[in-house]
Amino acid sequence: MSILIHCPACSAPIGNIGSDGTLQAICASCWYKFEAIYGSVTARVSEVEPVRSLPRLPQRYRRKYEFRLSTPQEVQLQYSTQGQEDWLPVHPGDRVSFLYTLRAEVRESLIAVTNHTTGKTYRLSSPERPALSLAVKLSFLSGIPLLLVLLPNGVEFPVAMLTAIGSMPVVSVIVAKLRSSKAKIDASQRLRLIAEQKLLGEKVELQQRLAELQQKYSTNQERVRQLISLNQKMVDVGADLYAKRIEKVSRAIALLEPQLTQEQHLIDQYVRTIKMVEIELETSCAVEQLPDAEDFLGMIFARLSELRTIDQKNQQLRSQVEADEEVKSLQP
């Protein structure tokens, strides 16, 4: 089962976890770069410790977490939160992914933890928050040296104070840009990322539709089996006695069996198309750009359009069959 990771800023799909249990990807919508680490939790430690504070101020605490993940190589991850509450329900045996922002290929901040066993995601921060927090702190600190320069040179205190305050937004913007986790990529890379993200979105929709089709196919297959069994019982007891019912059941089977064949064909087409999308995505990760990549992507999207047309026709056929009085009368 492939694990798909979504961007916490815009919810767009950004990539699948690799065979090594990790993913490094750039979101094509907001350009943040992320690293995800996925595996099974083998150990979890959660402890509360006091935080140093000034005298006469209330004692503050933080909770420190330590996780060990079983990936192809065991990984140890740490994180801390303010306060004493243990609100990160991740336990040994859970399949979990940790999502970090990356800056200059270095993990910067833990953004989200997803427990794939329970299906819940815990947002710990936002991609832009670390840079903004640092920018605000440095902008305040930058005002102090400026005051120390202006005041000894005869600048009146109110003017010096206004100048220092006025410089803070400028410093804040500069620092935020310098510390941002957004990737710097050229136009061709952006086009490739946009195509990849579109394919990932298509893959999610295809997988959801495939699951629906497989569920309906299983239900209809069971209905046909029940009708065939019922038909055989009536024949065994007496074909003449149940002649009308046998005719009715046989007609329902004759209507349902072609639908099953069509649904199986459609399922096969969905499976094949999903594999085509996966091949393109994996190839895109292996090389920067394939020759004639645009033509190949165009072929895939044409294939998706054709598949949805077939699916629509199949749904119309299903509606006609389910509206048939013989089939309706034999539904459980």
C-alpha angles and dihedrals in degrees: 000000000000117000112221118205122208129205109255091212100054104005092237116146110255105178151308126274110260128232089267091060095252140096132194113190145151120228108237091209104051101011096230114147119226142183120206125195118197132187149109117294109242098172137012129191123186120179137166120224132176120252120223112254138171119275116276092019119115114269112259128206140196133198118229121206129196122186132185116204127198105223124143080291121030112251129199118207131184134197137164134204133195117258134021101277118114099217102153103093101197116135139182111285095030119124104233140174125205116204120204133178115240127216119180088349091301124117107250112173138000105240106174144359119209121197102206090187093062096025093234128132122204115204110210100172142339126258093247098043100084092052093044093048092051091044092054093048094048093045090058092046091048090061093063097062089045091055090048089054098044101043098056089049094063100265111146115248097244091050092045091049093050090048092051092048091047091055093055098079090049092051090044093054093047094049093045090054094046093049097040119127091217113122123237108226136161128245096265091052090050092053090050092049092049090051091048093049091049090051091049090052090049090049092054091051092046092051092049092049091046091054090051092049093048091051093050091045091052091049094049092044089056091048091053091048090052092048093048090049091048091048092051092050091053091048091050093051095044131317092203093049093053099030096128094045091046090053091049094048093044090053091051090050090049089054096045100045096064088048090054090051091050092047092050090050090050092049090052090051092051092049091050093048092049089053090051090052091048091050091053093047094048092046090050089055091050097051133022096235135355123218110263089008092150091055091049093050089048089054091051094050090047087052091052091052091049091048093052090051090053090047091052091052090048091053089052090052091049091051091052092049094046090049091055110112094224092054093042092052091054097048114117 
